[in-house]
């Protein structure tokens, strides 16, 4: 299956005079999985809506295979599949009827819809639920059906906006497996997610979105290597007091930061520091490998954000 290359170049979008995307630029290669990460209000969902042409951009350009999105004929937009952040399944129809109606939207022949529906329900482990009403499905089943529906017209670019929100671990792992299988067939994936481990597992490259721009971009492993020197040691006091109030760690580790009741220390060799604090029974210690979540929090901050964009 041929795939699409997606490019956003200096995209600007605002609402009511408030900027959301401030010159957003990134590209997703053919057959690549690209994860777009960012705190609430950073512009992830707005970016997806702009690519869908649900939201017009104020400036910049969006291109598919080098051609401006606005220049594609209506039929060309059938090359994009979308799994929205919230399920948009029709509750008046059964599982297979939801696929049927969506297939007819793309004017697929009846025999082709039947064949693809059967294949997709098996692909998403939903074949035993084909005639069930939507209300009878669990949250995980609904999300898998949303992915199946997005694939009924065999898109070459799949936009996944928070696809595993609210799923239990078994459902998440099944969906991850299916997304990897899709990528192996050549489908290009653009993923937005709040689950940093999801991006670390699935993405070839990650773009971290902060205030409407990409502030860092690379493979998950390279982002960790670039921004986190070594492993991480988390220090907490059992009484909830400030860890290491005398700042004994300063000059002994490559980097450190405080987050609430936790002191995070970063260094390729944490053994001496660990030994020092382990001797104090008032401390709880956790030493672990650095993760993409550590990178994300260091670059975007640890304060709560309530705005959505």
Secondary structure, 3 states (H helix, E strand, C coil): CCCCCEEEEEEEEEECCEEEEEEEEEEECCCCEEEEEECCCCCHHHHHHHHHCCCCCCEEEEEECCEEHHHCCHHHHHHEEEECCCCCCCCCCEHHHHHHHHHHHCCCCHHHHHHHHHHHHHHCCCHHHCCCEHHHCCHHHHHHHHHHHHCCCCCCEEEEECCCCCCCHHHHHHHHHHHHHHHHCCCEEEEECCCHHHHHHHCCEEEEEECCEEEEEECHHHHHHHHCCCEEEEEEECCCCCCCCCCCCCCCCCEEEEECCEEEEEECCCHHHHHHHHCCCCEEEEEECCCHHHHHHHHHCCCCCCCCC
